[in-house]
């Protein structure tokens, strides 16, 4: 009888241990899949805490015990910069070349994660401390200081030389998609108010394997002037050029402009028919788009000298840009 009881207890113990171990196995498996992929996108929110009145004049998410990835998010109305709610402050996307993140708050700027590895790393970034990614790690680090600018390839609106970010928005929704050929993020802004206009704006950012380039597609709900993208001005070399067929152009910067500090090249490729003007703003080099409700497609990139087999000189960077411009000239897309 004692033998039977021992067997029964042992069986129950093994069953319980087995059940506890199953989620761990699934987690390990999903991480391995992400590491083998060549693109990845995510948005991750804190859980286990609560919203409190913070020290910065707005509410903050306090006491979070972990982060949870979600495929769809309605951004809380109380969310703003430094609320500690969204891991690294917004969605991130990467290829085996480079990573990016979007500040999903009033700033709406795009930052760059420089990578020293071709593995997918974003699922681990910021897990060991909210700002830890600003420090050098084996995988790389956040390399771009955005400040009051657009970063690279994000959206703003310029009215009478004043830059409007996304300070007044009724609601914001984000969704994530990871596929075999690309990873993408879609942001739907409802009721974006700038000056005397209020519109909806859909923004889709996608990246493909073996590429530094993000494709950015925006769709405004109303024809308004002044919608811009651009590259932040860090007082380094600036370049602008059009393709032979005059259908595409780029604006770009290159030089020591990272937090390391070391060399970084940034560029925006745009269709010349979509642009009303290329100009210098207070903090950025800008491409201003013509008023439309049709999709506007453009591309942007960051090229860091420390990435594996990275571009290390201005001459290499300009050659790379010219090759990409020729590709657009011939194929009208990447």
Beta strands, then each sheet from edge to edge (+ up, - down):
strand 1: 39-42
strand 2: 44-47
strand 3: 50-53
strand 4: 59-62
strand 5: 66-69
strand 6: 72-74
strand 7: 92-95
strand 8: 99-102
strand 9: 110-115
strand 10: 140-142
strand 11: 156-159
strand 12: 162-164
strand 13: 169-178
strand 14: 182-194
strand 15: 197-208
strand 16: 213-220
strand 17: 227-232
strand 18: 237-242
strand 19: 248-256
strand 20: 263-271
strand 21: 275-280
strand 22: 284-289
strand 23: 296-304
sheet 1: 1+ 7- 8+ 9- 10+
sheet 2: 2+ 5-
sheet 3: 3+ 4-
sheet 4: 6+ 13- 14+ 15- 16+ 23- 20+ 19- 18+
sheet 5: 12+ 11- 17+ 22- 21+
end
